[in-house]
Amino acid sequence: MTEASPPAVVHLINGLFKKNYPLDTPVKIEPNESIRKNPKSGKLGKIVSDIVVTLFCENKKDTYLIEAQIDDDMEMSLRVFNYSISIALKDKYISDNGSYMRIEMPAPAVIYWETSKTEDFLTIEVVFPGERSVLYKVSAFKMLEHKVSELEHMALLLPFYILKIREELKRSGEDSKKRKALAKRLTGYVAEICDVFRKSHENFYLSEKDALMLQERMSVMHTELYGKYKELTEENMTLKQMYNSSILKAYDRDIAKAEAKGIGQGTSQVAKAMKAAGETVSKIMNYTGLSRRKIAAL
């Protein structure tokens, strides 16, 4: 998300939180990291990271907190609650006489990359004196319980979909026939993912740079997860070929259209052609990577 274009991030927020922000909504992304210590040895352990996304629209801002997990965590809701409070306190409002304070909690979500036993919401009941209570709910999005076609509004998550066969592959043991069947299934998933990248690119949800980054991440993940399995390397995902046949052809078509109008090559020329054709500034920004100011100056 920190390397993605603003429209791609807005598109993800819309899909994950069921919102409808315009793609040109200004976005601020803040990754927060902390390092856990091993409780026994005292040595530094794994990095825990969450992403804070703030969208600025109509003289107000909306803040979202996104966590991601591979394994279930019995205290995940408490972790999110603590992060949310620290985020809210940064922008607290205090009245002149200090008798009133207001904090705005971000909207939280946890993405589970693999199948989780958790329910659709993680809940904390906060009980106040007098037996008054408030329920704090965190939505849990379990990615692999969805089909690829159901994740078109969350294209930034799709490289992780290749985790789909990981657990079955572990259980396959030395059975080469089972591994080959899993390799073919994975090839099908990758083809579907590349098709989503193509559609997202054509609809200006993903820029060319976004699509290249996602393809590269998916290729690296495939090597890390499955490179040691002979059957999966024999099947050869040919990610770059799939990618080139889906994303780049669409890009080349648009370049050709620009050239047909006598504009010539180059990002600025393509932006000029799109502007002359009446495309919105947000689409031009998403497609070319140029800033609003540069587009206005063309």
Secondary structure, DSSP 8 states (H G I E B T S, - for coil): -TTS-HHHHHHHHHHHHT----TT--EEEEEEEEEEE-TTT--EEEEEEEEEEEEEETTEEEEEEEEEESS--TTHHHHHHHHHHHHHHHT-EE-TTSS-EE----EEEEEESS--SS-SEEEEEEEETTTEEEEEEEEEEEGGGS-GGGGGGGGGGGGGGGGGGHHHHHHTTT-HHHHHHHHHHHHHHHHHHHHHHHHHHHTTSS-HHHHHHHHHHHHHHHHHHHTT-HHHHHH---HHHHHIIIIIHHHHHHHHHHHHTT--SSHHHHHHHHHHTT--HHHHHHHH---HHHHHH-
